[in-house]
Amino acid sequence: MIYSIRHVTTFAYEPAIRESVTEVRVQPRSEALQRCLTFSLDSNPVANIMVYRDFLGNTVHHFDIPGEHTQLRITAQALVEVSSQLPPQSTEVGSWQDLDARVAEGDFLDTLLPSQFARPTDLLQELATELGLERRGNPLDLLLELNQAVYQTFRYVPNSTQVDSPIDDTLRTRQGVCQDLSHIMISLVRQLRIPCRYVSGYLFHAKKDRDRSPEGATHAWLEAFLPGPGWVAFDPTNNLMGNDRHIRVAVGRDYADVPPTRGVYKGDAESELSVTVVVSPAEAPLPEEMPPATVTRSRPLISLGSFQYEQQQQ
């Protein structure tokens, strides 16, 4: 399947800010069953955009707007080919002993240890007890069970958390967005001594699909390492296994490694972030009108005249 992706991010500032520096991770990865055929990134005001690849293999664009401005608009467009693959079966996955042997042979430490947003808490332990979390049966079957349990336990509620909310906020209210649900399942999976990582990307929504996550936003899910098939994707927000509707952009230990946008600006200003995402089959024309933007009020992460901002994955 070939998808056309258009991702528009707009920051509005009141009053004007003096300078902004921005880092963007929105270019789809090219690997295995996915190829990024074309990609372009533009900013308004116009900037000299530079690019590098981070230690996790994600493509990162970054630029500086040195002058005074009241708005920053970032437009990314991509054409991506995603091949379909049958999900692995329990018979294709080895035992827990096979998993431990593969982990001992490989370099999985970063995906086994707690990370900034995926770490044990008292509320997480209560959930683990509630779900009867322990090694049993087949690793794949247990992950499928856990994927469904997280889906059923938590409601998907847009804007119910902040970009930097800890998992306890979602554990306490039993509601959150894909970013939160992915962090919770990653934390649980790592307790089973299964390597697990966070995936940032997009999800194509067809009319027949009954996804909880909406169109017009980025998406997040996770991948667990299993003997045999390797990294296998699970989407607890929609109770899905990864398929050719999931378009991978970046992988990391958790959201802190892969925010779609991250930046800092100078000035004492209120900022508002709006995001619009359109994912459509390449053979179909792009919609003439963009869907309504997802608008959130951002809040400074640091002060003293310099403010950080990040884009939450809804």
C-alpha positions in Angstrom: 0.0 0.0 0.0 1.3 3.5 -0.9 0.2 6.4 1.3 0.4 10.1 0.8 1.0 12.0 4.1 0.6 15.7 4.8 1.4 16.9 8.3 1.0 20.6 9.1 2.1 22.0 12.5 1.4 25.6 13.5 2.6 27.5 16.5 1.0 30.8 17.2 2.6 33.2 19.7 1.1 36.3 21.5 2.9 38.6 21.6 5.7 38.0 19.1 8.7 36.0 20.2 12.3 37.0 19.4 13.8 33.7 18.2 12.9 30.0 18.0 14.9 26.8 17.5 13.0 23.7 16.4 13.7 20.0 16.0 11.3 17.8 13.9 11.0 14.0 13.7 8.3 13.5 11.0 10.1 11.7 8.2 8.9 8.1 7.8 11.6 5.5 8.2 12.8 3.3 5.3 13.4 -0.3 6.5 12.1 -3.8 6.3 8.5 -3.6 5.1 8.4 0.2 4.7 10.0 2.6 2.2 9.8 6.4 2.3 9.6 7.2 -1.4 9.6 11.0 -1.2 9.8 13.5 1.6 9.8 17.3 1.9 9.8 19.7 4.8 9.1 23.5 4.6 8.8 26.2 7.3 7.1 29.6 7.3 9.0 31.8 8.1 11.5 30.3 5.7 14.5 28.7 7.4 17.7 26.9 6.5 16.7 23.4 7.4 19.4 20.9 8.3 19.2 17.2 8.9 20.9 14.4 10.8 20.3 10.9 12.0 20.1 10.3 15.8 21.5 7.4 17.7 18.3 5.4 17.2 18.4 5.8 13.4 15.6 8.4 13.3 15.8 11.2 10.8 15.8 14.6 12.6 15.4 18.0 10.8 16.3 21.2 12.8 16.3 24.9 12.1 16.5 28.3 13.7 14.2 31.3 13.1 16.3 34.2 14.3 13.9 37.1 13.8 10.8 38.3 15.5 7.7 36.2 14.6 4.1 35.6 15.8 3.6 32.2 14.0 5.6 29.2 12.9 4.1 26.8 10.3 5.9 23.5 9.5 4.6 21.5 6.6 5.8 17.9 6.0 4.8 15.8 3.0 5.7 12.2 2.3 4.9 9.3 0.0 5.4 6.0 1.8 5.1 2.4 0.6 4.1 -0.1 3.3 4.0 -3.8 2.5 1.6 -6.1 4.2 2.7 -9.1 6.3 0.7 -11.8 8.1 0.9 -11.4 11.9 3.1 -14.0 13.6 1.5 -17.1 15.1 2.2 -18.6 18.5 3.9 -21.6 16.8 6.4 -19.2 15.2 7.5 -17.7 18.5 9.8 -19.6 20.8 9.5 -20.2 24.5 10.4 -17.9 27.4 13.7 -19.7 27.6 14.3 -18.9 23.9 13.5 -15.3 24.6 15.9 -15.1 27.5 18.7 -16.7 25.4 18.2 -14.2 22.5 18.1 -11.2 24.9 21.3 -12.4 26.6 23.0 -12.6 23.2 21.8 -9.1 22.0 22.0 -5.4 23.0 18.6 -4.8 24.5 19.5 -2.9 27.7 17.9 0.4 26.7 14.6 -1.3 25.9 14.6 -3.3 29.2 15.4 -0.6 31.7 12.9 2.1 33.0 12.9 5.3 31.0 11.7 8.9 31.5 8.0 8.1 30.8 7.9 4.3 31.1 8.9 3.5 34.7 7.4 1.5 37.6 5.1 3.3 40.1 2.9 2.2 42.9 -0.2 2.7 40.7 1.4 0.6 37.9 2.1 -2.2 40.3 -1.5 -2.1 41.4 -2.5 -2.5 37.7 -0.1 -5.3 37.2 -1.6 -7.1 40.2 -5.1 -6.4 38.8 -4.2 -7.9 35.5 -2.3 -10.9 37.0 0.9 -9.9 35.2 3.3 -12.8 35.2 5.1 -15.0 32.7 2.9 -17.8 31.5 2.0 -19.7 28.3 3.6 -18.3 25.2 5.2 -14.8 25.0 3.1 -13.8 22.0 -0.2 -14.9 23.5 0.6 -13.0 26.8 1.4 -9.8 24.8 -1.9 -10.1 22.9 -3.7 -10.6 26.2 -2.0 -7.5 27.7 -2.7 -5.4 24.6 -6.4 -6.2 24.9 -6.4 -5.6 28.7 -4.9 -2.1 28.3 -7.4 -1.3 25.6 -10.3 -2.4 27.8 -9.0 -0.8 31.0 -8.5 2.7 29.7 -10.7 5.1 27.8 -9.3 7.1 24.9 -10.0 10.8 25.7 -8.3 13.5 23.5 -6.6 16.3 25.5 -7.1 14.4 28.8 -3.4 14.6 29.5 -0.4 16.9 28.8 2.6 16.3 26.7 4.7 15.7 29.8 2.1 13.9 31.9 3.4 10.9 33.9 1.6 7.5 33.5 0.1 7.9 37.0 -2.2 10.6 35.6 -3.7 8.0 33.3 -3.6 5.2 35.8 -5.5 7.3 38.3 -8.3 8.5 35.9 -8.3 5.4 33.6 -8.3 7.7 30.6 -5.6 9.1 28.3 -4.3 9.2 24.7 -2.2 6.9 22.6 1.0 8.3 24.1 -0.1 7.4 27.6 -1.5 3.9 26.8 1.7 3.0 25.0 3.8 4.1 28.0 1.8 2.0 30.4 2.0 -1.1 28.2 5.7 -0.6 27.7 6.2 -0.4 31.4 4.3 -3.6 32.0 6.0 -5.5 29.2 9.5 -4.6 30.5 8.5 -6.0 33.9 8.2 -9.3 32.0 11.8 -8.9 30.9 10.7 -8.5 27.3 12.6 -5.8 25.3 10.0 -3.1 24.4 10.3 0.3 22.6 8.0 3.2 21.7 7.0 3.9 18.1 5.9 7.3 16.8 4.1 7.5 13.4 0.8 7.6 11.7 -2.3 5.3 11.4 -4.3 5.2 8.2 -8.1 5.2 9.0 -10.4 3.6 6.5 -14.2 3.9 6.7 -14.5 0.2 7.7 -12.0 0.5 10.6 -13.3 1.2 14.1 -10.3 2.9 15.6 -10.5 4.9 18.8 -7.7 7.2 17.8 -9.0 9.9 15.4 -7.9 11.1 12.0 -6.0 14.4 11.9 -3.3 13.5 14.5 -0.1 11.6 14.9 -0.2 8.1 16.5 1.9 6.1 18.9 2.2 2.4 19.6 5.0 0.0 20.7 7.1 -2.9 19.6 8.2 -5.9 21.6 11.0 -8.2 20.7 10.2 -11.9 20.3 12.4 -14.9 19.3 11.6 -15.8 15.7 9.7 -12.8 14.3 11.9 -10.2 16.0 10.2 -6.8 16.7 6.4 -7.1 16.7 4.1 -4.1 16.9 1.1 -3.8 19.3 -1.4 -0.9 19.3 -3.1 -0.9 22.7 -5.1 2.3 21.9 -7.0 0.3 19.2 -6.4 -3.3 20.3 -4.5 -4.0 17.1 -1.3 -5.7 16.1 0.9 -3.7 13.7 -0.2 -3.9 10.1 0.1 -2.1 6.8 -2.0 0.8 8.2 0.8 1.7 10.7 3.4 4.0 9.2 6.6 4.2 11.3 8.3 7.5 11.8 10.6 7.1 14.8 11.5 4.6 17.5 12.8 5.2 21.0 12.8 4.2 24.6 9.6 6.3 25.1 8.1 9.6 23.9 11.0 11.6 25.2 13.3 10.2 22.4 10.9 10.9 19.5 8.5 13.9 19.9 7.3 15.0 16.4 8.4 18.6 17.3 10.5 19.9 20.0 11.9 23.4 20.4 12.7 26.5 22.5 11.9 30.1 22.0 12.9 33.5 23.5 10.2 35.8 24.7 7.4 36.0 27.3 4.5 34.8 25.1 1.5 32.5 25.2 1.7 29.8 22.5 -1.0 27.8 20.9 -0.3 24.6 18.9 -2.5 23.2 16.1 -1.8 20.0 14.2 -3.4 18.6 11.1 -2.6 15.3 9.6 -3.9 13.8 6.4 -3.1 10.2 5.5 -4.7 8.9 2.2 -4.0 6.2 -0.4 -1.6 7.6 -3.0 -3.9 6.8 -5.8 -6.7 9.0 -4.3 -6.4 12.8 -4.6 -5.6 14.8 -1.5 -8.7 16.3 0.1 -9.5 19.8 -1.0 -10.0 20.9 2.6 -7.9 19.9 5.5 -9.9 18.3 8.5 -10.3 20.4 11.6 -7.0 20.9 13.4 -6.3 19.4 16.8 -5.7 22.5 19.0 -4.1 22.4 22.4 -2.9 25.2 24.7 0.8 24.7 25.3 2.5 25.6 28.5 6.1 26.5 29.2 8.4 23.7 30.4 11.0 26.2 31.6 11.1 29.9 32.3 13.7 32.7 32.6 12.8 34.2 29.2 13.3 30.9 27.3 10.5 28.4 26.8 10.5 24.8 25.6 7.6 23.3 23.6 6.8 19.8 22.4 4.0 18.2 20.4 1.9 15.6 22.2 0.9 12.5 20.3 -2.9 12.2 20.4 
